[in-house]
Amino acid sequence: MTISASELAGLYKEACLAELSALKPGNVHIFADGHGMVVQDFIASAEVSAQPLCEPGLIVGQRIQRAIQATWSAVNCNTNLGIVLLAAPMIQASLQTGLPLSAHALNETLQALTVDDARLAYAAILQASPAGLGSSDQHDVHEVPTVTLLQGMEQAQSYDLVARQYANGYQEVLGVGLARYREALALWQREAWAVTAVYLGFLGHYPDSHIARKYGDAAAEKVMQQALAHEHNLMTCDNPKTYQRSLMAFDQELKQAKLNPGTTADLTVATVLAAALLRS
């Protein structure tokens, strides 16, 4: 089934808003702002990035760069770099092959990435300037790329979960994330709590790349272990609302320590978007 750019932009915005509507300890959500950012910044970012991200006839790198440029013009801070990096290949594949999105079409899109895609994406990454962005011995984003965007992401996959999705065909998103999303929806029939379950599922099993870049591996591992306990407690609740107070306390604890699982939130948006693209 073919899908128009406007329909695709609508699904993208819905995924972004669904993630904001869920309680995500340590991250910005409708229950609590944090890290000098407010929910409205993220709503505005979703709104302005949707059109350039979904415009027909662009290559993946153009989608990324134009979406980040639009975001910075609107909010002047990095609210959605990881989201845009993850969404762009899925949107490209959907525009090219229609819906439902297939893992095969997504892999073909990733394999077709070029050096131009890398050049444009690296420029977007530098503009967004994510916390903890350092240098690399190979394929540094501060330098003009000589490899494709996929090759650049493959080099970074060991320390960045967004890059790993490019390198492994979105295995965490399409596997772990979607399975948890569907499980929690079936259990509670409430999307916001299903999104929280996805977020804790990622955070409890993968050290968050954003925290690791900014504060080191030990900090990321500690948060992962804390999240794992909360994930277990949440998933054993008949009514997730009864666990909200504990999650809000965890949220406050992380924010007081300035620990923001931003990469986990990005993977969560990608999961919700993938669910929409797969079932459409």
C-alpha positions as CSV (number, residue, x, y, z in Angstrom):
1,M,0.0,0.0,0.0
2,T,1.4,3.4,-1.0
3,I,1.5,6.1,1.6
4,S,1.7,9.9,1.1
5,A,4.3,12.1,2.7
6,S,1.6,13.8,4.8
7,E,0.2,10.5,6.1
8,L,3.7,9.4,7.0
9,A,4.4,12.7,8.7
10,G,1.3,12.2,10.7
11,L,2.4,8.7,11.9
12,Y,5.8,10.2,12.8
13,K,4.3,13.0,14.9
14,E,1.9,10.5,16.6
15,A,4.9,8.4,17.6
16,C,6.7,11.4,19.0
17,L,3.6,12.5,21.0
18,A,3.0,9.0,22.3
19,E,6.5,8.9,23.7
20,L,6.0,12.2,25.4
21,S,2.7,11.0,26.9
22,A,4.4,8.1,28.7
23,L,6.2,8.3,32.0
24,K,9.9,7.8,31.2
25,P,12.1,8.0,34.3
26,G,14.9,10.5,33.8
27,N,13.6,11.8,30.5
28,V,11.2,14.6,29.6
29,H,7.5,13.6,29.6
30,I,4.1,15.1,30.3
31,F,4.4,14.3,34.0
32,A,7.7,16.2,34.5
33,D,10.1,18.4,32.5
34,G,13.8,18.1,33.1
35,H,17.4,18.8,32.0
36,G,16.5,22.4,31.1
37,M,14.0,21.3,28.6
38,V,10.2,21.3,28.6
39,V,7.6,19.1,26.8
40,Q,6.6,22.0,24.5
41,D,10.1,21.9,23.0
42,F,9.6,18.3,22.0
43,I,6.1,18.9,20.6
44,A,7.4,21.8,18.5
45,S,10.4,19.7,17.4
46,A,8.1,16.9,16.2
47,E,5.9,19.3,14.4
48,V,8.6,21.2,12.4
49,S,10.8,18.1,11.7
50,A,8.0,16.0,10.2
51,Q,7.6,17.7,6.8
52,P,11.4,17.7,5.9
53,L,11.8,14.2,7.3
54,C,9.0,12.9,5.1
55,E,9.4,15.0,1.9
56,P,9.4,12.8,-1.3
57,G,12.4,12.6,-3.5
58,L,15.1,13.1,-0.8
59,I,18.0,10.9,0.2
60,V,18.3,9.8,3.8
61,G,21.0,12.3,4.6
62,Q,18.9,15.2,3.3
63,R,16.0,14.1,5.5
64,I,18.3,14.1,8.5
65,Q,19.9,17.4,7.9
66,R,16.8,19.3,7.0
67,A,14.9,17.9,9.9
68,I,17.6,18.9,12.3
69,Q,17.9,22.4,10.7
70,A,14.1,22.9,11.2
71,T,14.3,21.7,14.8
72,W,17.1,24.2,15.7
73,S,15.3,27.0,14.0
74,A,12.3,26.2,16.2
75,V,13.8,25.3,19.6
76,N,17.5,26.0,19.3
77,C,18.5,22.8,21.2
78,N,19.0,19.1,20.6
79,T,15.6,17.6,21.3
80,N,15.5,14.9,18.5
81,L,18.8,14.0,16.9
82,G,18.5,10.3,17.8
83,I,14.8,10.2,16.8
84,V,15.5,11.7,13.4
85,L,18.5,9.4,12.8
86,L,16.4,6.4,13.5
87,A,13.3,7.6,11.7
88,A,14.9,8.6,8.4
89,P,15.7,5.2,7.0
90,M,12.3,3.8,8.1
91,I,10.6,6.7,6.4
92,Q,12.8,6.3,3.3
93,A,11.9,2.6,3.0
94,S,8.2,3.3,3.5
95,L,8.1,6.0,0.8
96,Q,9.9,3.7,-1.6
97,T,8.1,0.4,-1.1
98,G,4.9,1.4,0.7
99,L,3.4,-0.1,3.8
100,P,3.5,-2.3,5.7
101,L,7.2,-1.7,6.2
102,S,9.3,-4.9,5.9
103,A,12.7,-5.6,7.5
104,H,13.9,-6.5,4.0
105,A,13.0,-3.0,2.6
106,L,14.6,-1.3,5.6
107,N,17.8,-3.3,5.1
108,E,17.9,-2.5,1.4
109,T,17.6,1.2,2.3
110,L,20.5,0.9,4.8
111,Q,22.7,-0.9,2.3
112,A,22.0,1.8,-0.3
113,L,23.3,4.6,1.9
114,T,26.0,6.7,0.4
115,V,29.0,9.0,1.3
116,D,26.6,11.9,0.6
117,D,24.3,10.6,3.2
118,A,27.2,10.4,5.6
119,R,28.3,14.0,4.8
120,L,24.8,15.4,5.4
121,A,24.1,13.3,8.5
122,Y,27.5,14.3,10.0
123,A,26.7,18.0,9.4
124,A,23.4,17.4,11.3
125,I,25.1,15.7,14.1
126,L,27.6,18.5,14.5
127,Q,24.7,21.1,14.5
128,A,22.8,19.1,17.1
129,S,26.1,18.7,19.1
130,P,24.8,15.9,21.4
131,A,26.2,15.7,24.9
132,G,29.5,13.8,25.2
133,L,30.2,14.0,21.4
134,G,33.9,13.3,21.3
135,S,36.3,12.4,18.5
136,S,37.0,9.0,16.9
137,D,40.1,7.5,15.4
138,Q,38.0,6.3,12.4
139,H,35.2,8.1,10.5
140,D,35.1,11.1,12.9
141,V,32.0,13.2,12.4
142,H,34.2,16.3,12.6
143,E,35.9,15.3,9.4
144,V,34.6,15.1,5.8
145,P,33.5,11.4,5.5
146,T,35.1,9.0,3.0
147,V,32.7,6.2,3.9
148,T,29.0,5.6,3.5
149,L,26.6,6.5,6.4
150,L,26.1,2.8,7.1
151,Q,29.9,2.2,7.3
152,G,30.2,5.1,9.7
153,M,27.5,3.7,11.9
154,E,29.0,0.3,11.8
155,Q,32.2,1.8,13.2
156,A,30.3,3.4,16.1
157,Q,27.9,0.5,16.9
158,S,29.9,-0.7,19.9
159,Y,29.3,2.4,21.9
160,D,26.1,3.9,20.4
161,L,22.7,2.2,20.3
162,V,21.4,4.4,17.5
163,A,24.4,3.5,15.3
164,R,23.8,-0.2,16.2
165,Q,20.4,-0.1,14.6
166,Y,21.9,0.9,11.3
167,A,24.5,-1.8,11.6
168,N,22.2,-4.7,12.6
169,G,19.0,-3.8,10.7
170,Y,17.2,-2.4,13.7
171,Q,17.3,-5.6,15.6
172,E,16.6,-4.1,19.0
173,V,13.8,-1.9,17.7
174,L,12.1,-4.5,15.6
175,G,12.8,-7.3,18.0
176,V,13.0,-6.3,21.7
177,G,11.1,-3.1,21.4
178,L,8.1,-4.3,19.3
179,A,7.7,-7.5,21.4
180,R,7.5,-5.5,24.6
181,Y,5.2,-2.9,23.1
182,R,2.7,-5.6,21.9
183,E,3.0,-7.5,25.2
184,A,2.2,-4.5,27.3
185,L,-0.7,-3.4,25.0
186,A,-2.2,-6.8,25.3
187,L,-1.7,-6.8,29.1
188,W,-3.1,-3.3,29.8
189,Q,-4.8,-1.9,26.7
190,R,-3.2,1.5,27.4
191,E,-0.7,2.9,24.9
192,A,1.0,5.3,27.3
193,W,1.8,2.5,29.7
194,A,2.9,0.2,26.9
195,V,5.4,3.0,25.8
196,T,6.7,3.2,29.4
197,A,7.2,-0.6,29.3
198,V,9.2,-0.3,26.1
199,Y,11.3,2.4,27.6
200,L,12.1,0.4,30.8
201,G,12.7,-2.7,28.6
202,F,15.4,-0.9,26.7
203,L,16.8,0.9,29.8
204,G,16.9,-2.3,31.9
205,H,18.8,-4.3,29.3
206,Y,21.1,-1.9,27.5
207,P,23.4,0.8,29.0
208,D,22.1,4.1,27.7
209,S,24.6,5.6,25.2
210,H,23.8,9.2,26.2
211,I,24.5,8.5,29.8
212,A,27.7,6.5,29.0
213,R,29.0,9.3,26.7
214,K,28.4,12.0,29.3
215,Y,29.2,10.2,32.6
216,G,30.9,7.0,31.7
217,D,30.1,3.3,31.5
218,A,29.7,2.7,35.2
219,A,27.0,5.3,35.5
220,A,25.1,3.8,32.6
221,E,25.4,0.3,34.1
222,K,24.1,1.5,37.4
223,V,21.0,3.1,35.8
224,M,20.5,-0.1,33.8
225,Q,20.4,-2.2,36.9
226,Q,18.0,0.2,38.7
227,A,15.8,0.2,35.6
228,L,15.8,-3.6,35.4
229,A,14.2,-3.8,38.9
230,H,11.6,-1.2,38.0
231,E,10.8,-3.0,34.8
232,H,10.2,-6.3,36.6
233,N,8.0,-4.6,39.2
234,L,6.0,-2.8,36.5
235,M,5.5,-5.8,34.3
236,T,4.0,-7.8,37.2
237,C,1.3,-5.2,37.9
238,D,-2.2,-5.9,37.0
239,N,-2.8,-2.1,36.9
240,P,0.4,-0.1,36.0
241,K,-1.1,3.0,37.6
242,T,-0.4,1.5,41.0
243,Y,3.3,1.7,40.2
244,Q,3.3,5.3,39.1
245,R,4.5,6.7,42.3
246,S,7.6,4.5,42.4
247,L,8.5,5.5,38.8
248,M,8.1,9.2,39.6
249,A,10.5,8.8,42.5
250,F,13.0,7.1,40.1
251,D,12.4,9.9,37.6
252,Q,13.2,12.5,40.2
253,E,16.3,10.6,41.4
254,L,17.7,10.5,37.9
255,K,17.0,14.1,37.1
256,Q,18.6,15.3,40.4
257,A,21.7,13.4,39.3
258,K,21.4,14.9,35.8
259,L,21.1,11.5,34.3
260,N,19.1,11.5,31.1
261,P,18.5,8.2,29.2
262,G,18.1,10.1,26.0
263,T,19.1,7.2,23.7
264,T,16.6,4.9,25.3
265,A,13.9,7.5,24.6
266,D,15.0,7.7,21.0
267,L,14.7,3.9,20.6
268,T,11.3,4.1,22.2
269,V,10.0,6.6,19.6
270,A,11.5,4.4,16.8
271,T,9.6,1.4,18.2
272,V,6.3,3.2,18.3
273,L,6.9,4.4,14.7
274,A,7.9,1.0,13.6
275,A,4.7,-0.5,15.1
276,A,2.6,2.0,13.1
277,L,4.5,1.3,9.9
278,L,4.3,-2.4,10.3
279,R,0.6,-2.6,11.0
280,S,-0.5,0.0,8.4
